[in-house]
Amino acid sequence: MSEATVTPHPTMDPIVLARLTGKLGDQATISKLCASLGDVFAEFLPDMLESELGFEVAVSYAGFETGRYGTLVSGLGGAMACCDASLRDWCDRFTLICDSPMIITLVENMLGAVSDSVEDPEPRPLSKIELDVAAMMFDRISGVLKTAVNGAGGFEPYLSSAHNAETRKPSEDASDDAFVAMVNMAVGIGPVLSTFHVVIPQAVMLKSTITAPKPANAPKTRVEWSEQLGEQVRRSKVTLEARVRLERQTLDTISRLQPGDIIPFNETGDVRVEVNANGRNLYVCEFGRSGARYTVRVKDTYGSEEDLLQHIIG
């Protein structure tokens, strides 16, 4: 009696399976939903930001892209600020992304720069303070998104910490493989044109009804925004470095130094110390000691409080 031959069932194409289970939509449907959401951002974000910031911000829909979550987000490259978010009863995970020139220009304008005089900044990873400002922008974007997909009431979005794209790690679950749609928005602040993106799983988009937000509480005034920005800046931690000039030595002497050898300070009286942050000089100090700890005492500054803040942020 011959053994029976077992023929394995062919596996279903993952694209077909995703369409049958509502995790992948056709381009026409996704295009319409993305355009509707883009129109909401374009209509409501400019007035909100202008009333809060005191200068004009132009926002317009710039199309959409589709693909796998991880591939689409990583494909944007570096010099981006990212924030993973969730909204109860709507989406367990969506991602907000702003390019760095947008945040850099926003900070410069908030600190008093004239929009027309601000040059297009080079994309780069954002500093801790700039990421704090990016978090504030993500809060405004998610607020408009929440009202567009979930009505005026309901739950508030949960936002993770804003972080540079360079530090982003792959998800530990399978969500990076999900099919998503990325809504692209163009943002103009003076002569600087930048972008932000909203990445949403298609399974969520296909079940969403996009509606224009209803008028809610009055937006924050420019003074309130400035106070919030100032608070964020002042609460941000900055690494300080102290530089002390040492006595000049010949290369021959330096090459022979061994553990335990001593190099004298350049000054014989109070030892001058220059304290800087982010490569910018902030204070002139004198070297000292308090108990078991070495210290520096501030003797002079390199400018006013606003000058120091701009030096640190820049």
C-alpha positions in Angstrom: 0.0 0.0 0.0 1.6 3.2 -1.1 1.9 6.3 1.2 -0.5 9.1 0.6 1.0 12.3 -0.8 0.1 15.5 1.1 0.0 18.5 -1.1 0.4 21.8 0.8 -2.1 24.5 0.3 -0.7 27.5 -1.6 -0.3 30.6 0.7 -2.4 33.6 -0.2 -0.6 36.7 -1.6 -0.1 39.1 1.3 -1.4 42.0 -0.8 -4.6 40.2 -1.7 -5.0 39.1 2.0 -4.6 42.7 3.2 -7.2 43.9 0.7 -9.7 41.2 1.8 -9.2 42.0 5.5 -9.5 45.8 5.1 -5.9 46.6 5.8 -5.1 47.9 2.3 -7.3 50.1 0.2 -7.3 51.1 -3.4 -5.4 54.2 -4.5 -8.5 56.2 -5.4 -10.1 55.7 -1.9 -6.8 56.4 0.0 -6.2 59.5 -2.2 -9.6 60.9 -1.4 -9.2 60.3 2.4 -5.7 61.8 2.4 -6.8 64.8 0.4 -9.7 65.4 2.8 -7.4 65.3 5.8 -4.9 67.5 4.0 -7.7 70.1 3.4 -8.5 70.1 7.1 -4.9 70.8 8.0 -4.6 73.5 5.3 -7.8 75.2 6.5 -7.4 75.2 10.3 -3.7 75.1 11.1 -2.7 78.5 9.5 -5.2 80.6 11.5 -4.4 78.7 14.7 -0.6 79.1 14.4 -0.8 82.7 13.2 -3.0 83.7 16.1 -0.6 82.0 18.5 2.7 83.0 17.0 1.9 86.5 15.6 3.4 85.8 12.2 1.9 84.2 9.0 2.3 80.5 8.5 1.1 79.0 5.2 0.0 75.4 5.1 -1.1 73.4 2.0 -1.7 69.8 1.0 1.3 68.3 -0.9 0.0 64.8 -1.8 0.3 61.4 -0.2 2.4 58.2 -0.3 1.6 54.6 0.5 3.7 51.7 1.6 4.8 49.7 4.6 5.1 51.7 7.9 8.8 51.2 8.6 9.9 51.6 5.0 7.9 54.8 4.4 9.1 56.5 7.6 12.8 55.5 7.2 12.6 56.5 3.6 12.3 60.2 4.6 15.9 60.1 5.8 17.4 62.0 8.7 17.2 65.6 9.9 13.5 65.0 10.9 11.7 65.2 14.2 9.4 62.3 14.9 6.7 61.5 17.4 4.7 58.3 17.7 1.1 58.9 18.9 -2.1 57.1 19.6 -5.8 58.2 20.0 -8.1 55.9 22.0 -11.0 54.5 20.0 -9.4 55.5 16.7 -5.7 54.5 16.2 -3.2 52.6 18.4 -0.2 54.1 16.5 0.3 56.9 14.1 3.4 59.0 13.5 3.9 62.8 13.2 7.0 64.0 11.4 8.4 67.6 10.9 11.5 68.4 8.9 14.2 70.2 10.9 14.1 73.5 8.8 10.5 74.0 9.9 11.4 73.8 13.6 14.6 75.8 13.3 12.8 78.6 11.5 9.9 78.5 14.0 12.4 78.9 16.9 14.2 81.8 15.1 11.0 83.6 14.5 9.7 83.1 18.0 13.0 84.6 19.4 12.5 87.8 17.4 14.0 87.2 13.9 12.2 88.9 11.0 10.7 86.3 8.7 12.0 87.9 5.5 15.5 87.9 6.9 15.6 84.3 7.9 17.5 82.2 5.4 16.6 78.6 4.5 18.4 76.6 7.3 20.4 73.5 6.5 18.6 70.3 7.6 20.3 68.8 10.7 19.4 66.9 13.8 17.6 69.1 16.3 18.9 70.1 19.7 17.1 69.2 22.9 15.5 72.7 23.1 14.4 72.5 19.4 12.9 69.1 20.1 10.8 70.6 22.9 9.5 73.1 20.4 8.8 70.3 17.9 6.7 68.6 20.6 4.6 71.7 20.9 4.0 71.7 17.1 3.1 68.0 17.2 0.6 68.8 19.9 -1.1 71.4 17.5 -1.1 69.0 14.6 -2.5 66.1 16.6 -5.2 68.4 18.0 -6.5 69.3 14.5 -6.2 65.6 13.5 -8.2 64.5 16.6 -11.1 66.8 15.8 -11.1 65.8 12.2 -11.4 62.1 12.8 -13.1 61.9 16.2 -15.4 64.9 16.6 -15.0 67.8 19.1 -15.2 65.5 22.2 -13.7 62.2 22.9 -10.2 61.3 24.1 -7.1 63.3 23.8 -4.1 62.1 21.7 -1.2 60.5 23.6 2.1 61.7 22.2 5.5 60.1 22.8 8.6 62.3 23.3 9.7 64.1 20.1 13.0 62.6 18.9 15.4 62.9 15.9 14.9 60.4 13.1 18.5 59.3 13.5 17.7 57.9 17.0 14.5 56.1 15.9 14.4 52.4 16.6 12.3 49.7 14.7 9.1 48.7 16.5 9.3 45.5 18.6 5.9 44.3 17.2 4.8 43.8 13.6 3.4 47.3 13.2 6.3 48.4 11.0 5.0 46.0 8.4 1.5 47.5 8.3 0.3 49.2 5.2 0.1 53.0 5.8 -0.7 56.2 4.0 1.4 59.3 4.6 -0.2 62.7 4.2 2.3 65.3 3.1 1.9 68.9 4.0 3.9 71.9 2.9 4.6 74.7 5.4 5.8 78.2 4.5 7.2 80.5 7.2 8.5 83.7 5.4 10.8 82.6 2.6 11.4 79.1 4.2 9.4 76.2 2.7 9.3 73.1 4.8 7.1 70.0 5.4 5.4 67.9 7.9 3.9 64.4 7.5 1.2 62.3 9.2 1.6 58.5 8.8 -1.6 56.5 9.5 -2.3 52.8 9.0 -4.6 52.2 6.0 -6.8 49.9 8.2 -7.6 53.0 10.3 -7.9 55.4 7.4 -10.4 53.2 5.6 -12.7 53.2 8.7 -12.4 57.0 9.3 -14.8 59.7 8.4 -12.9 63.0 7.9 -14.8 66.1 9.0 -13.8 69.7 9.4 -13.4 70.6 13.1 -16.0 72.7 14.8 -14.9 75.9 16.5 -13.6 75.0 19.9 -11.9 77.0 22.7 -10.1 80.1 21.6 -6.5 79.5 20.5 -3.7 80.6 22.7 -2.5 84.2 22.2 1.0 85.0 21.0 1.8 86.0 24.6 0.7 82.6 25.9 2.6 80.8 23.2 5.7 82.9 23.9 5.4 82.1 27.6 5.1 78.4 26.9 8.1 78.5 24.5 10.1 80.4 27.1 9.1 77.9 29.8 10.1 75.0 27.5 13.5 76.6 26.7 14.2 77.4 30.4 13.3 73.9 31.5 15.5 72.2 28.9 18.7 70.7 30.2 21.9 71.9 28.5 25.4 70.4 28.9 27.9 73.0 30.0 31.6 72.7 29.3 34.4 74.6 31.1 37.7 75.4 29.3 40.8 76.4 31.3 44.0 77.7 29.6 47.1 75.8 30.6 50.7 76.8 30.4 52.2 76.5 27.0 54.5 73.5 26.5 56.7 72.4 23.7 55.6 69.4 21.6 58.6 67.5 22.9 57.5 68.0 26.5 53.9 67.1 25.7 54.9 63.9 24.0 56.8 62.8 27.1 54.0 63.4 29.6 53.1 60.5 31.9 50.3 59.8 34.4 51.0 61.9 37.5 52.8 64.7 35.6 51.5 68.2 36.3 50.7 71.0 33.8 50.3 74.4 35.5 47.5 76.8 34.7 48.3 79.7 32.5 47.3 82.3 35.2 49.1 82.8 38.5 46.1 84.5 40.2 42.5 83.8 39.7 42.3 81.1 37.1 40.1 82.3 34.1 37.6 79.7 32.9 35.3 80.0 29.8 32.0 78.1 30.1 30.2 77.2 26.9 27.2 75.2 25.6 26.7 73.8 22.1 30.1 75.4 21.2 28.9 78.9 22.2 30.7 80.9 24.9 28.3 81.9 27.7 30.2 83.0 30.8 33.6 84.1 32.0 34.3 82.4 35.3 37.0 81.9 37.9 38.2 78.4 39.0 37.6 77.4 42.6 36.7 74.7 45.0 33.8 74.1 47.4 34.4 71.3 49.9 35.4 68.2 47.9 34.1 69.6 44.6 35.8 71.8 42.1 33.6 74.7 41.0 33.6 77.8 38.8 32.2 81.2 39.8 30.5 83.4 37.2 32.3 86.8 36.8 30.9 88.0 33.5 28.5 87.0 30.6 28.8 87.1 26.8 25.5 89.0 26.4 22.0 89.5 27.7 19.6 86.7 28.7 18.1 86.7 25.2 21.5 86.6 23.6 22.4 83.6 25.7 19.2 81.8 24.8 19.8 82.4 21.1 23.5 81.2 21.4 22.4 78.0 23.1 19.6 77.2 20.7 21.7 78.1 17.6 
